[in-house]
Amino acid sequence: MSDAFYQFVRFVGRPAFWSSSRPTVLHADRLDAPGAMLIAPNHLSPYDVPCLMASTRQLLDFVSIVELFRNPLSRWFLTGMNAFPLDRGRIDAPTTRRILDRLQRGRKVVMFPEGQIRNPQNSLLVGGMFKPTVPRLAHLAGVPIVPCVILGTGAYSRSTAWLPRARTRYGVNFGEPLTLGAEARTDWAHANDTMRRVYQALYAELTEASGLTVADTPWRTPRPSRDAA
């Protein structure tokens, strides 16, 4: 883990987003609260991660998929960026302990509750299911969840979107830190309903501010993968 490397990569990469994009970022100051939090964005594009980095001042630790760590070069890069792998095909106790350790150390950890990139038809923003892992981990660690809605970052799959003054549009909306009660561990249905209402409100707010919707995400069918943990 290297905060210096993370800051260097963000410093080098941010100008590409500043020069090419016209983002709508709402309530980024909600991450300024001291202490640990579990940030839980929806996931429509692999470009969600760099756009999150470009939209915040905070150091973020990302929970990623184990497949990305199989290549030695990408493993070196991602580890330096404070990311760590989750094996979605089994109960991954070592990663669970690592997440809890990072949170206990006051880190801000990003974990996608959908577990994998979704398409516009099965995104949690339009009623798609998501896993109970995030609220259960937040309850175990005693930290708040920051729900987050990201729209439009898939535009960067087009090479022309990176051109200076391309005015590529994407949006990020950070919710109020949300503390779920003990029912998050035992009554997933209640926690699910609470979080779904929050995401719907954030989605509506971001759509009104940016004009973007889930349908604005360019979609390419990914290679088959196992369901998320």
TIZARO-100726 format. One line per field, with one value per residue (C-alpha): residue in three letters; x, y, z; chain. Coordinates in pm, 1 decimal. Each point is the difference from the previous one (the first is absolute). Last residue first. Example, Ala and Ser with C-alpha at 12.3 -4.5 7.8 and 13.67 -1.06 7.14 Angstrom:
r	[Ser / Ala] $
xx	[1367.0 / -137.0] $
yy	[-106.0 / -344.0] $
zz	[714.0 / 66.0] $
c	[A / A] $
# end
This chain:
r	[Ala / Ala / Asp / Arg / Ser / Pro / Arg / Pro / Thr / Arg / Trp / Pro / Thr / Asp / Ala / Val / Thr / Leu / Gly / Ser / Ala / Glu / Thr / Leu / Glu / Ala / Tyr / Leu / Ala / Gln / Tyr / Val / Arg / Arg / Met / Thr / Asp / Asn / Ala / His / Ala / Trp / Asp / Thr / Arg / Ala / Glu / Ala / Gly / Leu / Thr / Leu / Pro / Glu / Gly / Phe / Asn / Val / Gly / Tyr / Arg / Thr / Arg / Ala / Arg / Pro / Leu / Trp / Ala / Thr / Ser / Arg / Ser / Tyr / Ala / Gly / Thr / Gly / Leu / Ile / Val / Cys / Pro / Val / Ile / Pro / Val / Gly / Ala / Leu / His / Ala / Leu / Arg / Pro / Val / Thr / Pro / Lys / Phe / Met / Gly / Gly / Val / Leu / Leu / Ser / Asn / Gln / Pro / Asn / Arg / Ile / Gln / Gly / Glu / Pro / Phe / Met / Val / Val / Lys / Arg / Gly / Arg / Gln / Leu / Arg / Asp / Leu / Ile / Arg / Arg / Thr / Thr / Pro / Ala / Asp / Ile / Arg / Gly / Arg / Asp / Leu / Pro / Phe / Ala / Asn / Met / Gly / Thr / Leu / Phe / Trp / Arg / Ser / Leu / Pro / Asn / Arg / Phe / Leu / Glu / Val / Ile / Ser / Val / Phe / Asp / Leu / Leu / Gln / Arg / Thr / Ser / Ala / Met / Leu / Cys / Pro / Val / Asp / Tyr / Pro / Ser / Leu / His / Asn / Pro / Ala / Ile / Leu / Met / Ala / Gly / Pro / Ala / Asp / Leu / Arg / Asp / Ala / His / Leu / Val / Thr / Pro / Arg / Ser / Ser / Ser / Trp / Phe / Ala / Pro / Arg / Gly / Val / Phe / Arg / Val / Phe / Gln / Tyr / Phe / Ala / Asp / Ser / Met] $
xx	[-1958.3 / -61.7 / -127.6 / 256.9 / 118.5 / -92.7 / 198.1 / -159.7 / -282.8 / 68.8 / -216.6 / 23.3 / -157.2 / -252.0 / -288.2 / 89.0 / -95.8 / 179.3 / -167.6 / 266.6 / -178.0 / -338.0 / 162.9 / 226.2 / -292.8 / -208.8 / 292.3 / 67.2 / -366.1 / -7.6 / 324.9 / -139.4 / -323.1 / 199.7 / 217.2 / -296.9 / -171.9 / 316.2 / 55.4 / -355.0 / 37.8 / 341.0 / -145.7 / 276.5 / 315.7 / -159.9 / -253.3 / 267.9 / -63.8 / 112.9 / 208.4 / -14.8 / 252.5 / -191.7 / 12.5 / 270.1 / -111.2 / 227.4 / -77.5 / 147.5 / 17.1 / 283.4 / 65.1 / 239.8 / 198.4 / 325.1 / -52.7 / -68.7 / -360.2 / 130.0 / 136.0 / -347.1 / -2.0 / 13.8 / -375.3 / -32.2 / 30.5 / -362.2 / -148.0 / 134.7 / -220.9 / 155.7 / -121.4 / 230.3 / -17.7 / 79.6 / 247.3 / -46.2 / 234.7 / -245.3 / -292.8 / 187.1 / 96.3 / -363.2 / -121.7 / 252.4 / -33.8 / -378.7 / 20.9 / -177.8 / -312.2 / -106.2 / -280.9 / 89.1 / 285.0 / 111.0 / 107.7 / -167.5 / -114.3 / 272.3 / 269.4 / 181.4 / 372.4 / 65.0 / -60.6 / -323.8 / 104.6 / 312.5 / 253.1 / 199.8 / 190.1 / 74.8 / 270.5 / -25.7 / 229.7 / -302.9 / -133.0 / 320.6 / -4.7 / -366.5 / 74.3 / 303.4 / -199.8 / -262.9 / 277.6 / 140.5 / -350.8 / -83.5 / -319.4 / 24.9 / -28.3 / 28.0 / 366.0 / 63.7 / 326.7 / 175.0 / 32.7 / 227.3 / 130.8 / 333.8 / -189.2 / -174.0 / 325.7 / 188.0 / -297.6 / -40.8 / 363.6 / -12.9 / -320.2 / -222.8 / -105.6 / -278.0 / -171.5 / -23.4 / -262.7 / 49.9 / -61.2 / 126.6 / 176.8 / -67.8 / 216.3 / -225.0 / -4.6 / -278.2 / -134.4 / 312.1 / 22.3 / -368.5 / 50.3 / 296.3 / -217.0 / -322.6 / 197.8 / -56.7 / -367.3 / -348.7 / 75.9 / -212.8 / 209.9 / 42.6 / 248.1 / 77.3 / 110.4 / 292.1 / 88.6 / -18.1 / -291.2 / 125.1 / -186.5 / -320.9 / 189.7 / -47.4 / -363.2 / -80.8 / 239.7 / -128.1 / 278.8 / 90.4 / 287.9 / 304.6 / 240.9 / -79.1 / -8.2 / 339.0 / 132.3 / -87.4 / 226.6 / 341.4 / -120.3 / -217.2 / 292.1 / 228.5 / -258.1 / -46.1 / 377.3 / 41.3 / -287.0 / 181.0 / -142.1] $
yy	[-1256.2 / 95.6 / -246.5 / -178.6 / 161.3 / 0.5 / 247.3 / 339.2 / 111.3 / 358.0 / 278.3 / 374.0 / 158.8 / 272.8 / -237.2 / 21.1 / 366.5 / 330.6 / 343.2 / 120.8 / 159.6 / -171.1 / -334.6 / 39.6 / 72.0 / -288.1 / -241.6 / 117.0 / -53.2 / -345.4 / -93.9 / 101.0 / -193.6 / -310.0 / 32.1 / -7.6 / -282.4 / -213.1 / 65.6 / -123.3 / -307.3 / -81.4 / -54.9 / -160.6 / 200.1 / 323.1 / -42.3 / 119.0 / 355.1 / 164.2 / 315.9 / 202.5 / 268.5 / 248.6 / -88.8 / 67.6 / 85.6 / -52.0 / 104.7 / -42.8 / 220.3 / 8.8 / 359.5 / -109.6 / 313.9 / -193.6 / -345.3 / -286.7 / -55.7 / -58.3 / -338.9 / -127.8 / -220.2 / 331.0 / 36.3 / -284.0 / 264.9 / 104.0 / -38.8 / -61.4 / -21.5 / -25.2 / -139.4 / 102.3 / -279.1 / 82.1 / -190.3 / -246.6 / -254.9 / -290.9 / 223.2 / 141.3 / -353.0 / -113.0 / 305.6 / -60.5 / -378.3 / -13.1 / -41.6 / 203.5 / -57.4 / 211.4 / 254.7 / 263.6 / 158.9 / -347.5 / -50.5 / -288.4 / 166.1 / 264.4 / -269.5 / -98.2 / -8.3 / -237.7 / -38.0 / 200.6 / 143.4 / 160.4 / 46.7 / 316.5 / 18.0 / 321.7 / -81.9 / 58.0 / -283.1 / -203.6 / 41.0 / -137.6 / -294.2 / -74.8 / -5.6 / -223.0 / -240.3 / -30.1 / -52.3 / -289.2 / -150.2 / -24.3 / -202.6 / -134.4 / 90.3 / 376.6 / -15.0 / 352.5 / 170.7 / 302.4 / 361.5 / 249.6 / 138.3 / -175.2 / -328.5 / 91.5 / 73.6 / -309.3 / -225.6 / 158.4 / -84.6 / -351.1 / -96.4 / -202.0 / 305.9 / 109.7 / -338.9 / 48.7 / 269.0 / 338.1 / 148.1 / 355.5 / 209.5 / 371.0 / 296.1 / 303.4 / 304.2 / -138.6 / 17.8 / -117.2 / -314.5 / -73.5 / 53.9 / -239.9 / -270.1 / 47.3 / -47.2 / -377.5 / 78.9 / -40.5 / -52.0 / 147.3 / 161.6 / -110.5 / 200.2 / -169.9 / 260.1 / 46.0 / 314.7 / 370.3 / 148.5 / 129.4 / -266.6 / 200.3 / 284.2 / -181.9 / 113.4 / 3.0 / -43.0 / 87.6 / -58.6 / 194.9 / -203.9 / -1.3 / 249.5 / -74.9 / -376.1 / -15.3 / 252.3 / -244.8 / -279.8 / 122.4 / 130.6 / -308.2 / -229.2 / 195.6 / 5.9 / -376.2 / -53.0 / 213.2 / -181.0 / -329.6 / -338.4] $
zz	[-365.6 / -361.7 / -256.5 / -209.4 / -316.6 / -365.9 / -215.2 / 1.2 / -230.5 / -102.8 / 123.7 / -56.4 / 310.6 / -80.4 / 83.9 / 368.4 / -14.4 / -52.3 / -1.0 / 241.2 / 296.9 / -41.9 / -72.3 / 303.5 / 233.0 / -137.7 / 35.6 / 355.4 / 94.3 / -159.8 / 171.9 / 340.1 / -53.7 / -97.5 / 311.5 / 235.6 / -188.0 / 5.9 / 369.2 / 70.2 / -224.5 / 150.7 / 344.4 / 207.5 / -62.7 / -118.5 / 281.2 / 241.3 / -116.5 / -321.0 / 4.9 / -319.8 / -89.8 / -215.4 / -365.8 / -256.7 / -354.0 / -299.9 / -358.3 / -344.2 / -305.9 / -249.1 / -96.8 / -276.2 / 81.1 / -7.9 / -155.3 / 238.3 / -117.0 / -352.9 / 105.1 / 86.2 / 313.1 / 186.2 / -50.0 / 251.2 / 269.4 / -58.9 / 345.7 / 349.7 / 309.3 / 346.2 / 330.2 / 287.8 / 256.7 / 361.2 / 218.6 / 286.2 / -158.8 / 24.6 / -100.4 / -299.3 / -102.1 / 16.8 / -188.7 / -282.7 / -30.2 / -34.8 / -380.3 / -263.7 / -203.3 / -294.5 / 46.6 / -256.4 / 194.9 / 112.2 / -358.7 / -183.7 / -324.2 / -30.5 / 17.9 / 316.5 / 77.3 / 287.2 / 372.1 / 2.5 / 337.9 / -150.6 / 278.3 / 60.6 / 329.5 / 186.5 / 254.1 / 375.1 / 107.7 / 107.8 / -353.5 / -151.9 / 243.9 / -76.9 / -372.4 / 55.8 / 216.7 / -271.7 / -253.9 / 204.5 / 46.5 / -370.5 / -11.1 / -352.1 / -368.8 / 42.2 / 103.6 / 124.3 / -83.9 / 151.9 / -107.6 / 176.4 / -331.3 / 48.6 / 17.5 / -324.7 / -182.5 / 121.1 / -72.1 / -345.1 / -78.1 / 146.5 / -187.4 / 230.4 / 198.9 / -235.6 / 37.8 / 377.5 / -36.0 / 166.3 / 344.4 / -29.8 / 265.4 / -41.7 / 96.0 / 14.3 / -225.5 / -213.9 / -355.6 / -185.8 / 211.3 / -56.8 / -373.4 / 8.4 / 163.7 / -197.2 / -322.2 / 20.7 / -68.5 / 145.9 / 369.8 / 278.2 / 268.5 / 364.3 / 208.4 / 332.2 / 249.9 / 235.5 / 183.8 / -56.5 / -195.6 / -334.9 / -196.3 / 18.4 / -168.1 / -331.0 / 22.0 / -371.4 / -291.7 / -347.4 / -246.4 / -313.7 / -128.8 / -226.0 / 156.4 / 362.5 / -60.9 / -168.3 / 255.0 / 282.1 / -117.3 / 113.6 / 336.9 / 54.7 / -77.0 / 234.8 / 280.2 / -23.6 / -3.9 / 313.0 / 174.5 / -48.4 / 98.7] $
c	[A / A / A / A / A / A / A / A / A / A / A / A / A / A / A / A / A / A / A / A / A / A / A / A / A / A / A / A / A / A / A / A / A / A / A / A / A / A / A / A / A / A / A / A / A / A / A / A / A / A / A / A / A / A / A / A / A / A / A / A / A / A / A / A / A / A / A / A / A / A / A / A / A / A / A / A / A / A / A / A / A / A / A / A / A / A / A / A / A / A / A / A / A / A / A / A / A / A / A / A / A / A / A / A / A / A / A / A / A / A / A / A / A / A / A / A / A / A / A / A / A / A / A / A / A / A / A / A / A / A / A / A / A / A / A / A / A / A / A / A / A / A / A / A / A / A / A / A / A / A / A / A / A / A / A / A / A / A / A / A / A / A / A / A / A / A / A / A / A / A / A / A / A / A / A / A / A / A / A / A / A / A / A / A / A / A / A / A / A / A / A / A / A / A / A / A / A / A / A / A / A / A / A / A / A / A / A / A / A / A / A / A / A / A / A / A / A / A / A / A / A / A / A / A / A / A / A / A / A] $
# end
